[in-house]
Amino acid sequence: MTGDRLPVFFLKGVGQGLATALFRKETLTDPLEPMPTVPEWLASYGVTPGDTSAFDRCETDWYALLDRRKRQTDAFLAGAFAGTCVYVALCLGSLAFVGWLVWRLIP
């Protein structure tokens, strides 16, 4: 999978968080590819009803995939939160700057 590293998902989240904060019609979109269905996953391993060792291997890989997706989604959501916080900080900073300018201009 391309972009499997967590910083990539964090930066995608920051970008989407800023876009969501700046443009109200934007929404967060899932950066991950969809999960395979359980029958598709079992078929890709060639699991038959009596083959317990193949099923155990398949189940281990399934939980590893779920764990990796959870970590990637957590990094993405943390990035979206950080992007929204950056937007809020910039708005408050610009408001403080304008207030300071007005205070300096009025004797």
C-alpha positions as a Markdown table, in Angstrom:
| # | Residue | x | y | z |
|---|---|---|---|---|
| 1 | Met | 0.0 | 0.0 | 0.0 |
| 2 | Thr | 1.4 | 3.4 | -0.9 |
| 3 | Gly | 1.6 | 5.9 | 1.9 |
| 4 | Asp | 1.6 | 3.3 | 4.6 |
| 5 | Arg | 3.7 | 5.5 | 7.0 |
| 6 | Leu | 1.8 | 7.2 | 9.8 |
| 7 | Pro | 3.2 | 10.8 | 9.1 |
| 8 | Val | 1.7 | 10.6 | 5.6 |
| 9 | Phe | -1.8 | 10.0 | 7.1 |
| 10 | Phe | -1.2 | 12.7 | 9.7 |
| 11 | Leu | -0.3 | 15.2 | 6.9 |
| 12 | Lys | -3.3 | 14.1 | 4.9 |
| 13 | Gly | -5.4 | 14.8 | 8.0 |
| 14 | Val | -3.9 | 18.2 | 8.5 |
| 15 | Gly | -4.7 | 19.1 | 4.9 |
| 16 | Gln | -8.2 | 17.9 | 5.1 |
| 17 | Gly | -8.7 | 19.5 | 8.5 |
| 18 | Leu | -7.6 | 22.9 | 7.1 |
| 19 | Ala | -9.8 | 22.4 | 4.0 |
| 20 | Thr | -12.8 | 21.6 | 6.2 |
| 21 | Ala | -12.2 | 24.6 | 8.4 |
| 22 | Leu | -11.6 | 27.0 | 5.5 |
| 23 | Phe | -14.3 | 25.7 | 3.1 |
| 24 | Arg | -17.5 | 24.8 | 4.9 |
| 25 | Lys | -18.7 | 22.5 | 2.1 |
| 26 | Glu | -15.6 | 20.3 | 2.4 |
| 27 | Thr | -15.9 | 17.1 | 4.5 |
| 28 | Leu | -13.4 | 14.6 | 5.8 |
| 29 | Thr | -12.9 | 11.6 | 3.4 |
| 30 | Asp | -11.4 | 8.3 | 4.4 |
| 31 | Pro | -7.9 | 8.1 | 3.0 |
| 32 | Leu | -7.8 | 4.3 | 3.2 |
| 33 | Glu | -8.9 | 1.8 | 0.6 |
| 34 | Pro | -12.1 | -0.1 | 1.5 |
| 35 | Met | -11.7 | -3.2 | 3.6 |
| 36 | Pro | -12.3 | -6.5 | 1.8 |
| 37 | Thr | -15.4 | -8.4 | 2.9 |
| 38 | Val | -14.9 | -11.5 | 5.0 |
| 39 | Pro | -15.9 | -13.9 | 2.1 |
| 40 | Glu | -13.4 | -12.2 | -0.2 |
| 41 | Trp | -10.7 | -12.3 | 2.4 |
| 42 | Leu | -11.3 | -16.1 | 3.1 |
| 43 | Ala | -11.4 | -16.8 | -0.7 |
| 44 | Ser | -8.1 | -15.0 | -1.2 |
| 45 | Tyr | -6.5 | -17.4 | 1.3 |
| 46 | Gly | -8.3 | -20.4 | -0.1 |
| 47 | Val | -9.8 | -21.3 | 3.2 |
| 48 | Thr | -12.1 | -24.4 | 3.2 |
| 49 | Pro | -14.5 | -25.3 | 6.0 |
| 50 | Gly | -12.2 | -28.1 | 7.3 |
| 51 | Asp | -8.8 | -26.2 | 7.0 |
| 52 | Thr | -8.2 | -24.8 | 10.5 |
| 53 | Ser | -4.5 | -23.9 | 10.0 |
| 54 | Ala | -5.3 | -21.7 | 6.9 |
| 55 | Phe | -8.2 | -20.1 | 8.8 |
| 56 | Asp | -5.9 | -19.3 | 11.8 |
| 57 | Arg | -3.3 | -17.7 | 9.5 |
| 58 | Cys | -6.1 | -15.8 | 7.7 |
| 59 | Glu | -7.5 | -14.6 | 11.0 |
| 60 | Thr | -4.1 | -13.5 | 12.3 |
| 61 | Asp | -3.6 | -11.5 | 9.1 |
| 62 | Trp | -7.1 | -10.0 | 9.3 |
| 63 | Tyr | -6.5 | -8.7 | 12.8 |
| 64 | Ala | -3.1 | -7.3 | 11.8 |
| 65 | Leu | -4.8 | -5.5 | 8.9 |
| 66 | Leu | -7.4 | -4.1 | 11.3 |
| 67 | Asp | -4.7 | -2.9 | 13.7 |
| 68 | Arg | -2.8 | -1.2 | 10.9 |
| 69 | Arg | -5.9 | 0.5 | 9.7 |
| 70 | Lys | -6.8 | 1.7 | 13.2 |
| 71 | Arg | -3.3 | 3.2 | 13.6 |
| 72 | Gln | -3.5 | 4.9 | 10.2 |
| 73 | Thr | -7.0 | 6.2 | 10.9 |
| 74 | Asp | -5.9 | 7.5 | 14.4 |
| 75 | Ala | -3.0 | 9.4 | 12.8 |
| 76 | Phe | -5.3 | 10.8 | 10.1 |
| 77 | Leu | -7.9 | 12.0 | 12.7 |
| 78 | Ala | -5.1 | 13.5 | 14.9 |
| 79 | Gly | -3.9 | 15.4 | 11.8 |
| 80 | Ala | -7.4 | 16.6 | 11.0 |
| 81 | Phe | -7.7 | 17.9 | 14.6 |
| 82 | Ala | -4.2 | 19.6 | 14.3 |
| 83 | Gly | -5.3 | 21.2 | 11.1 |
| 84 | Thr | -8.4 | 22.6 | 12.6 |
| 85 | Cys | -6.4 | 23.9 | 15.6 |
| 86 | Val | -3.9 | 25.6 | 13.3 |
| 87 | Tyr | -6.8 | 27.3 | 11.6 |
| 88 | Val | -8.2 | 28.5 | 14.9 |
| 89 | Ala | -4.8 | 29.7 | 16.1 |
| 90 | Leu | -4.3 | 31.7 | 12.9 |
| 91 | Cys | -7.8 | 33.3 | 13.2 |
| 92 | Leu | -7.1 | 34.2 | 16.9 |
| 93 | Gly | -3.6 | 35.5 | 16.0 |
| 94 | Ser | -4.9 | 37.6 | 13.1 |
| 95 | Leu | -7.7 | 39.0 | 15.4 |
| 96 | Ala | -5.1 | 39.8 | 18.1 |
| 97 | Phe | -2.9 | 41.5 | 15.4 |
| 98 | Val | -5.8 | 43.7 | 14.2 |
| 99 | Gly | -6.7 | 44.6 | 17.8 |
| 100 | Trp | -3.1 | 45.5 | 18.4 |
| 101 | Leu | -3.0 | 47.7 | 15.3 |
| 102 | Val | -6.2 | 49.5 | 16.3 |
| 103 | Trp | -4.9 | 50.0 | 19.8 |
| 104 | Arg | -1.6 | 51.5 | 18.4 |
| 105 | Leu | -3.5 | 53.8 | 15.9 |
| 106 | Ile | -5.9 | 55.3 | 18.4 |
| 107 | Pro | -4.0 | 57.8 | 20.7 |
